[in-house]
Amino acid sequence: MKIIGNKESVNQISLTHKGINARFNCFMKPFPYCNDIDTSNPEIIEIIFKDSYEIDNLIDVLEKFKKNVLNIWESGDDTMKNKEKHLKEIVEIACDGNCIAVDKNSGKVKPCCYSSCSNCLFDDSHYRDSDCDRTRRKWAESEYVEHPVISKSDRTFLDYIKEEYKYIARDKNDILCAYESEPFKKGAYWHWGDGSYFRLNQHFNIDFPMIKWSDEEPWLIEDLKKLEVVKIMNREILFRAKHIHTIPGNEHLNGTWVYGYLSDENYIYDKSLEGEFLIDEDTICQYTELTNELGEEFWENDIVQCGYYYGVIKYEEGAFIIKWNTKDSEFLRHDLAYWAYLCDVRVVGNIFDNPELLEEENVHGTD
């Protein structure tokens, strides 16, 4: 933020977005300032607000600037070519005396000598040209498009789809379906010939944002499996825990579950209750982002049942598992995703509210 003016009449803000060519000038009266403002060094200025009006005034300015930046993004003025996006990698490879290659699966730029032709985008039929130099130039001058990646949970889900299903596509009404035979787009749906199909996101908690209705062809499941697996950073991790009553008026919430995001090691902000709640740290449970076919959510420390088998959901070594407690359950798989996607597993309680479900006569059965 740059302040334009002098110590007696500071009344203009100039906002510049360094990532794109966006500049926004605005005038404010009165503008918050103090007698110690040094306009000779505008990058280091302390602003002291005298009342809430001045804060609201500044917030209004920033909102206008945000709207201005978003309009530039939406208008496409911030388009970037591949050579601009990957400038650093290209220069480093060129300085080592090598040509560049682009991995067709990950989209990463690497030295040509370290990449096989079959894995290089420049050898792909997408460019319909066998001359690497010409295809490399076409790629460099083309608009940069974010390479599709896949979340860990979506990638795990693919491993549990039956082998007969080969394709996934998204209908105009946002329904994701898996198909045995290659479907074709007609009207608002994808139609198929032989084989069957299965609706996915009506039963399972999956996203697959790279699969769009605008796609001209369906996605091959094998191609989805090749995408780079990333941790989706724009998702906040959801937790639940038991509230500890400390504030008068919240007595009725004492010992009840609150759901939301950890704002501190012993506080959860619950959006539905519009507040931050002190919690019992020993009862914190993380949401697994998995549900069963009935839409029941699976949480850490939930007690689940399949037939006469009981188990507890735990998070160990980077994955959610079911620790089966029932007699003769040694042969059962432990990965939660398997049971969530393929089997009739029900949530019957949790270890805090329903410990009796794990009592010896239940978990070991009776002789």
C-alpha positions in Angstrom: 0.0 0.0 0.0 1.4 3.4 -0.9 0.2 6.7 0.7 0.2 9.8 -1.5 0.1 13.2 0.1 1.8 15.0 2.9 1.7 14.9 6.7 -1.1 17.5 6.8 -3.4 16.1 4.1 -2.9 12.5 3.4 -5.9 11.6 1.4 -5.1 9.2 -1.4 -4.3 5.5 -1.5 -2.6 3.8 -4.5 -3.1 0.0 -4.6 -1.1 -2.2 -6.9 -1.3 -5.9 -7.5 2.2 -7.2 -8.1 1.1 -10.4 -9.8 -1.0 -8.8 -12.5 -1.1 -5.3 -14.1 -3.8 -3.9 -11.8 -3.7 -0.5 -10.3 -6.4 1.3 -8.3 -6.3 4.9 -7.0 -8.9 6.2 -4.6 -9.4 9.3 -2.5 -10.5 9.2 1.1 -11.6 12.0 3.5 -10.9 11.9 6.3 -8.0 9.5 6.0 -6.5 7.9 9.1 -3.0 9.2 9.8 -0.8 10.3 12.6 1.8 13.1 13.0 4.7 10.7 12.5 3.9 9.6 8.9 7.0 9.7 6.8 5.9 10.1 3.2 9.5 10.0 2.0 9.4 6.2 2.7 5.9 5.2 1.8 6.5 1.5 2.1 6.9 1.7 5.9 3.9 3.6 7.4 2.1 2.9 10.6 -1.6 3.8 10.4 -3.4 4.6 13.6 -7.2 4.4 13.4 -9.1 6.9 15.5 -12.6 5.2 15.2 -14.5 2.5 13.5 -15.6 4.9 10.7 -12.0 5.1 9.5 -11.6 1.3 9.5 -14.9 0.9 7.5 -13.6 3.5 5.1 -10.4 1.6 4.4 -12.3 -1.7 4.2 -14.5 -0.2 1.5 -11.5 0.8 -0.5 -9.9 -2.6 -0.3 -13.2 -4.2 -1.4 -13.2 -2.0 -4.4 -9.7 -3.0 -5.2 -10.5 -6.7 -4.8 -13.4 -6.3 -7.2 -11.1 -4.5 -9.7 -8.5 -7.3 -9.6 -11.2 -10.0 -10.0 -12.6 -8.2 -13.0 -9.1 -8.3 -14.6 -8.8 -12.0 -13.9 -12.2 -12.8 -15.3 -11.5 -10.7 -18.5 -8.5 -12.9 -19.2 -6.0 -10.0 -19.1 -3.7 -12.1 -17.0 -3.1 -14.9 -19.5 0.4 -16.4 -19.4 2.3 -18.4 -21.9 4.0 -21.6 -21.1 7.4 -20.1 -21.7 6.6 -17.4 -19.1 5.2 -19.8 -16.5 8.2 -22.1 -16.8 10.9 -19.4 -17.4 13.1 -20.4 -14.5 13.2 -24.1 -15.4 13.8 -23.4 -19.1 16.7 -21.0 -18.4 18.4 -23.5 -16.0 18.1 -26.3 -18.5 19.4 -24.2 -21.3 22.4 -23.0 -19.2 23.3 -26.7 -18.8 23.3 -27.1 -22.6 20.1 -29.2 -22.8 16.8 -29.0 -24.6 13.6 -29.1 -22.6 11.0 -31.9 -22.4 7.6 -31.8 -20.8 6.2 -34.8 -19.0 2.8 -35.6 -20.5 1.5 -36.9 -17.2 2.7 -34.3 -14.7 3.3 -31.3 -17.0 6.7 -30.7 -15.4 9.5 -29.3 -17.5 12.7 -31.4 -17.4 15.9 -31.9 -19.5 15.2 -33.8 -22.7 18.1 -36.2 -22.0 16.4 -37.3 -18.8 13.0 -38.0 -20.4 11.9 -40.8 -22.7 10.2 -39.8 -26.0 7.1 -41.8 -25.1 6.6 -39.8 -21.9 7.3 -36.4 -23.5 4.4 -34.1 -24.6 6.3 -33.1 -27.7 6.1 -36.6 -29.0 2.3 -36.6 -28.3 -0.3 -36.6 -31.1 -1.7 -33.5 -29.5 0.7 -31.5 -31.7 0.4 -33.7 -34.7 4.0 -33.0 -35.6 7.1 -35.2 -35.4 9.6 -32.3 -35.3 10.5 -31.7 -31.7 11.8 -28.2 -32.3 8.5 -27.1 -33.9 6.3 -28.7 -31.3 8.5 -27.3 -28.6 8.0 -23.8 -30.0 4.2 -24.3 -30.3 4.1 -25.3 -26.7 6.2 -22.4 -25.5 4.0 -19.9 -27.3 0.7 -21.5 -26.2 -1.3 -20.3 -23.3 -0.4 -21.9 -20.0 -3.2 -24.1 -18.7 -3.0 -25.5 -15.1 -2.1 -29.2 -15.3 -4.8 -31.4 -13.7 -3.9 -33.0 -10.4 -5.9 -35.3 -8.2 -6.5 -35.3 -4.5 -5.4 -38.2 -2.4 -8.9 -39.2 -1.5 -10.1 -39.2 -5.1 -7.0 -41.2 -6.2 -7.7 -43.8 -3.4 -11.3 -44.1 -4.6 -10.2 -45.1 -8.1 -8.5 -48.2 -6.7 -11.8 -49.5 -5.5 -13.8 -49.2 -8.7 -14.4 -52.5 -10.3 -12.1 -53.3 -13.3 -15.1 -53.6 -15.7 -15.6 -49.8 -15.5 -13.2 -47.9 -17.8 -14.5 -44.4 -18.1 -15.8 -41.5 -15.9 -17.8 -38.5 -17.2 -19.8 -35.7 -15.7 -23.4 -34.9 -16.9 -24.7 -31.4 -17.3 -26.6 -31.8 -13.9 -23.2 -32.5 -12.2 -23.7 -36.2 -11.8 -20.5 -38.2 -12.1 -20.9 -41.7 -13.6 -18.6 -44.6 -14.3 -19.1 -46.5 -17.5 -18.1 -50.0 -18.8 -18.1 -48.9 -22.4 -17.1 -45.5 -23.8 -20.0 -43.0 -23.6 -20.9 -40.2 -26.0 -22.4 -36.8 -25.2 -26.0 -36.2 -26.3 -28.3 -33.6 -24.9 -27.6 -33.0 -21.2 -26.2 -36.5 -20.6 -23.5 -39.0 -21.6 -25.0 -42.0 -23.3 -23.5 -45.5 -23.5 -23.9 -48.6 -25.7 -23.0 -51.9 -24.2 -22.3 -52.6 -20.5 -23.6 -50.7 -17.5 -23.0 -47.5 -15.6 -22.9 -46.4 -12.0 -23.6 -43.0 -10.4 -20.7 -42.0 -8.2 -21.1 -38.7 -6.4 -24.6 -39.5 -5.3 -23.2 -42.3 -3.1 -19.6 -41.3 -2.3 -17.9 -38.2 -1.1 -15.7 -37.5 -4.1 -14.9 -34.4 -6.2 -12.9 -35.0 -9.4 -12.9 -31.3 -10.3 -10.9 -31.9 -13.5 -13.8 -33.9 -15.0 -16.2 -31.3 -16.5 -19.4 -31.3 -18.5 -17.5 -29.3 -21.2 -15.2 -32.2 -21.8 -15.4 -33.4 -25.4 -14.5 -37.0 -24.4 -14.9 -39.0 -21.2 -11.9 -39.5 -19.0 -10.2 -42.9 -19.0 -9.9 -44.2 -15.4 -6.3 -45.3 -16.2 -5.4 -41.7 -17.2 -6.9 -40.3 -14.0 -4.7 -42.8 -12.0 -1.6 -41.3 -13.7 -2.3 -37.7 -12.5 0.0 -36.2 -9.8 -1.4 -36.8 -6.4 -1.5 -33.6 -4.3 -2.7 -32.4 -1.0 -5.6 -30.0 -1.6 -4.6 -27.0 0.3 -7.9 -25.0 -0.1 -9.7 -27.5 2.1 -9.7 -26.8 5.8 -9.6 -29.9 7.9 -12.8 -30.5 9.8 -12.9 -31.6 13.4 -15.4 -32.3 16.1 -15.0 -32.4 19.9 -16.9 -32.1 23.2 -17.6 -28.6 24.4 -16.5 -27.6 27.9 -19.0 -25.1 29.3 -17.3 -21.9 30.7 -19.6 -19.0 29.6 -22.9 -18.2 31.3 -25.7 -18.9 28.9 -24.0 -21.9 27.2 -24.8 -24.4 29.9 -27.0 -26.4 27.6 -24.0 -27.0 25.3 -21.8 -28.5 27.9 -20.6 -31.9 26.8 -22.3 -31.6 23.4 -20.4 -32.1 20.1 -19.2 -29.0 18.3 -18.1 -29.2 14.7 -15.7 -26.9 12.8 -12.1 -25.9 12.4 -9.4 -25.9 15.1 -8.8 -22.2 15.9 -6.4 -23.2 18.7 -5.3 -26.5 20.2 -8.3 -26.5 22.5 -10.8 -24.3 20.6 -13.1 -25.1 17.7 -14.9 -22.5 15.6 -18.4 -23.8 14.8 -20.0 -21.9 11.9 -23.4 -23.3 12.5 -23.4 -22.0 16.1 -21.4 -18.8 15.0 -18.9 -19.0 17.8 -15.6 -20.3 19.2 -16.0 -23.1 21.8 -13.6 -24.4 24.4 -13.2 -28.2 23.9 -12.0 -31.2 25.7 -8.7 -32.0 23.8 -9.1 -35.7 24.5 -12.3 -35.9 22.5 -10.9 -34.2 19.3 -11.8 -36.3 16.2 -10.9 -35.6 12.6 -13.4 -36.0 9.7 -12.2 -38.7 7.3 -14.0 -37.2 4.2 -15.5 -40.6 3.6 -19.2 -41.6 3.8 -21.0 -44.9 3.2 -23.8 -45.4 0.7 -26.4 -44.0 3.1 -24.5 -40.8 3.4 -23.3 -41.4 7.0 -20.1 -39.6 7.7 -17.1 -41.5 9.1 -15.2 -39.7 11.9 -12.1 -40.6 13.8 -13.0 -42.6 16.9 -16.4 -43.7 15.5 -17.5 -47.2 16.2 -18.5 -49.1 13.0 -20.3 -52.4 12.5 -20.3 -54.8 9.6 -22.4 -57.9 10.3 -21.4 -58.9 13.8 -18.0 -57.4 13.6 -17.2 -54.1 15.5 -14.3 -51.8 15.0 -13.0 -48.3 15.8 -11.8 -45.8 13.2 -8.3 -44.6 13.9 -5.7 -42.4 12.1 -2.4 -44.2 11.9 0.7 -43.7 9.7 -1.0 -41.1 7.4 -4.2 -43.1 6.8 -7.6 -43.8 8.4 -8.1 -47.5 9.3 -10.6 -49.7 11.2 -9.1 -51.4 14.2 -11.4 -54.5 14.4 -12.1 -55.6 18.0 -14.3 -58.6 17.4 -13.2 -62.2 17.9 -12.0 -63.9 14.7 -11.6 -60.6 12.8 -7.9 -61.1 12.1 -8.6 -61.8 8.4 -10.5 -58.5 7.8 -8.9 -55.6 5.9 -8.1 -52.5 7.9 -8.2 -49.7 5.3 -11.3 -47.6 5.9 -11.6 -46.6 2.2 -12.2 -50.2 1.2 -15.1 -50.6 3.6 -16.6 -47.1 2.9 -16.7 -47.6 -0.9 -17.6 -51.3 -1.2 -19.1 -52.7 1.9 -22.2 -52.3 4.1 -20.5 -50.6 7.1 -22.6 -48.6 9.5 -21.7 -46.1 12.1 -23.3 -47.2 15.4 -21.7 -44.8 17.9 -18.3 -43.5 19.1 -15.9 -44.4 21.9 -17.0 -41.4 24.0 -20.7 -41.8 24.0 -21.1 -45.5 23.4 -18.2 -47.3 25.1 -20.5 -50.2 26.0 -20.4 -51.2 22.3 -16.8 -52.3 22.8 -17.4 -54.2 26.0 -16.1 -57.7 26.0 -19.4 -59.5 25.3 -19.8 -57.4 22.2 -16.3 -57.4 20.7 -15.5 -61.0 21.5 -19.0 -62.5 21.3 -20.4 -65.1 23.5 -19.6 -68.8 23.6 
